[in-house]
Amino acid sequence: MSEQPLSDAVSLHLNPYFATEQGWRGLSIPGNRKRKAYTVLHNDKVLVTALLTGIPGEYGLRHSHESGELSIHFNGELKPGVSWNPPGVFHGGIPAPQPSLSDSLAANLLSQAQALNTENADVAWLVERIAELQAQMIELQRLLADRLRPEPSPRVIVDILFPPFKTTVDDPVLPEPKTVVGQWFD
């Protein structure tokens, strides 16, 4: 692969509102999954897409890219982020619920108490206190998540794909997975 000298480099400035190739993603999908997508640059070496998101409660679709995806996102003013999704790793969509440590601990202790088949009042008291602590931990997790939730604001995502520009969309909201090569709108 030969490198292009800087003197031959082309400067690209794009106002996404005037991009010629544009469309919506998610129009045919139930729920709040609609995203305005713009093709910034597409040739045989790279596909660059800009997406405007940020509607409260909006979710994309879970998908993966055969060649991986470099994603640059801007949350509000001067808060850029960059992420890399390796080839074949699904990302996007509604986050899957994660089991909490407190749930696992309480269930384990409860099963141990039942397995011991004891009528020991101390064990019963301990299991009850752990269940109370578990409820308090869940409430604290909810309060912390509420306080750390960012204010709703527009978000810009710039996704960079490399050949073969193959995307597999596999989200529970779809009846079956679909594969798209190149830019995808629906």
C-alpha positions as CSV (number, residue, x, y, z in Angstrom):
1,M,0.0,0.0,0.0
2,S,1.6,3.3,-1.0
3,E,1.2,6.4,1.1
4,Q,0.0,9.6,-0.4
5,P,2.4,12.5,0.0
6,L,1.0,15.4,2.1
7,S,1.3,17.8,-0.8
8,D,-1.2,15.5,-2.7
9,A,-3.6,15.2,0.2
10,V,-7.2,16.4,-0.3
11,S,-8.9,18.4,2.4
12,L,-12.5,17.4,3.1
13,H,-14.9,19.8,4.7
14,L,-18.5,18.6,5.0
15,N,-21.7,20.2,6.3
16,P,-23.8,17.0,6.9
17,Y,-27.0,18.9,6.2
18,F,-25.8,19.3,2.6
19,A,-24.4,15.8,2.0
20,T,-25.8,14.3,-1.2
21,E,-26.1,10.7,0.0
22,Q,-28.2,10.7,3.1
23,G,-31.1,8.7,4.6
24,W,-32.6,7.3,7.7
25,R,-31.7,4.2,9.6
26,G,-34.4,2.4,11.5
27,L,-37.6,3.7,9.9
28,S,-38.9,0.2,9.4
29,I,-37.9,-0.9,13.0
30,P,-40.5,-0.7,15.8
31,G,-39.6,1.7,18.7
32,N,-37.4,4.7,18.9
33,R,-34.5,3.6,16.7
34,K,-34.6,6.2,13.9
35,R,-31.3,7.9,13.1
36,K,-30.3,10.4,10.4
37,A,-27.3,9.0,8.6
38,Y,-25.0,10.8,6.2
39,T,-22.3,9.3,3.9
40,V,-19.3,11.5,4.5
41,L,-16.8,9.6,2.3
42,H,-17.1,6.3,0.5
43,N,-14.5,4.8,-1.9
44,D,-12.8,1.4,-2.2
45,K,-10.7,2.0,0.9
46,V,-13.0,3.6,3.5
47,L,-16.6,4.2,4.3
48,V,-17.2,7.2,6.7
49,T,-20.7,7.7,8.0
50,A,-21.9,10.5,10.2
51,L,-25.0,9.9,12.4
52,L,-27.0,12.4,14.3
53,T,-28.5,10.9,17.5
54,G,-29.4,12.0,21.0
55,I,-33.2,11.8,21.2
56,P,-34.0,10.7,24.8
57,G,-34.8,7.0,24.8
58,E,-33.3,6.4,21.4
59,Y,-31.5,3.1,20.7
60,G,-29.7,1.9,17.7
61,L,-29.6,-1.7,16.5
62,R,-27.2,-4.3,17.7
63,H,-24.7,-5.0,14.9
64,S,-21.2,-6.0,14.0
65,H,-18.8,-5.2,11.1
66,E,-16.6,-7.8,9.4
67,S,-13.6,-5.4,9.3
68,G,-14.3,-3.7,12.7
69,E,-15.4,-0.1,13.2
70,L,-13.6,3.0,14.4
71,S,-16.2,5.3,16.0
72,I,-15.7,8.9,17.0
73,H,-18.5,10.5,18.9
74,F,-19.2,13.9,20.3
75,N,-21.6,14.3,23.3
76,G,-22.5,17.9,23.6
77,E,-19.8,20.6,23.4
78,L,-16.1,19.5,23.3
79,K,-16.7,16.0,24.8
80,P,-15.3,13.7,22.1
81,G,-14.9,10.0,22.5
82,V,-13.3,7.4,20.4
83,S,-14.0,3.6,20.4
84,W,-13.0,0.6,18.5
85,N,-15.3,-2.3,17.9
86,P,-13.2,-5.3,16.7
87,P,-14.3,-7.3,13.7
88,G,-17.4,-9.4,14.5
89,V,-18.1,-7.9,17.9
90,F,-21.8,-6.9,18.3
91,H,-22.4,-3.4,19.6
92,G,-25.3,-0.8,19.8
93,G,-28.9,-1.6,20.6
94,I,-30.4,-1.8,24.1
95,P,-27.9,-2.8,26.7
96,A,-28.4,-6.3,28.1
97,P,-29.1,-6.3,31.9
98,Q,-26.1,-7.3,33.9
99,P,-26.6,-9.5,36.9
100,S,-25.7,-7.7,40.1
101,L,-23.2,-9.0,42.6
102,S,-25.8,-8.5,45.4
103,D,-28.4,-10.7,43.7
104,S,-25.9,-13.5,43.2
105,L,-24.7,-13.2,46.8
106,A,-28.2,-13.3,48.3
107,A,-29.3,-16.2,46.0
108,N,-26.2,-18.1,47.0
109,L,-26.6,-17.6,50.7
110,L,-30.3,-18.4,50.5
111,S,-29.6,-21.7,48.6
112,Q,-26.9,-22.5,51.2
113,A,-29.3,-21.9,54.1
114,Q,-31.9,-24.1,52.4
115,A,-29.2,-26.8,51.7
116,L,-28.2,-26.8,55.3
117,N,-31.9,-27.4,56.2
118,T,-31.3,-25.8,59.5
119,E,-33.8,-24.1,61.8
120,N,-31.0,-22.0,63.3
121,A,-32.4,-18.6,64.0
122,D,-29.1,-16.9,63.5
123,V,-28.8,-18.2,59.9
124,A,-32.3,-17.1,59.2
125,W,-31.6,-13.6,60.7
126,L,-28.4,-13.3,58.7
127,V,-30.2,-14.2,55.4
128,E,-32.9,-11.6,56.2
129,R,-30.3,-8.9,56.9
130,I,-28.5,-9.7,53.6
131,A,-31.8,-9.4,51.7
132,E,-32.4,-6.0,53.3
133,L,-28.9,-4.9,52.3
134,Q,-29.5,-6.1,48.8
135,A,-32.6,-4.0,48.5
136,Q,-30.6,-1.0,49.8
137,M,-27.9,-1.6,47.3
138,I,-30.4,-1.8,44.4
139,E,-31.8,1.6,45.5
140,L,-28.4,3.1,45.8
141,Q,-27.5,1.8,42.3
142,R,-30.7,3.4,40.9
143,L,-30.0,6.7,42.6
144,L,-26.4,6.7,41.3
145,A,-27.4,5.9,37.8
146,D,-30.0,8.7,37.9
147,R,-27.4,11.2,39.1
148,L,-24.8,10.2,36.5
149,R,-27.2,10.1,33.6
150,P,-26.2,12.8,31.1
151,E,-28.6,15.5,30.1
152,P,-30.3,14.8,26.8
153,S,-28.4,16.5,24.0
154,P,-27.7,15.9,20.4
155,R,-24.9,13.5,19.7
156,V,-22.8,13.1,16.5
157,I,-21.2,9.8,15.7
158,V,-18.6,9.4,12.9
159,D,-18.2,5.7,12.1
160,I,-15.3,4.6,9.9
161,L,-15.4,1.2,8.2
162,F,-12.9,-0.6,6.0
163,P,-13.4,-3.1,3.2
164,P,-15.5,-5.2,2.7
165,F,-17.9,-2.8,4.4
166,K,-20.0,-5.8,5.5
167,T,-22.4,-5.2,8.5
168,T,-24.5,-7.9,10.2
169,V,-27.5,-6.5,12.1
170,D,-28.7,-9.0,14.7
171,D,-31.0,-7.3,17.2
172,P,-33.9,-8.9,19.2
173,V,-36.3,-6.5,17.7
174,L,-35.7,-7.9,14.2
175,P,-37.4,-11.2,13.0
176,E,-34.1,-12.4,11.7
177,P,-30.5,-11.1,11.2
178,K,-29.7,-9.3,8.1
179,T,-26.4,-8.5,6.3
180,V,-25.7,-5.3,4.4
181,V,-22.7,-4.5,2.3
182,G,-21.8,-0.8,2.0
183,Q,-23.9,2.0,3.4
184,W,-27.2,1.0,4.8
185,F,-30.4,2.8,5.1
186,D,-33.9,1.5,5.6
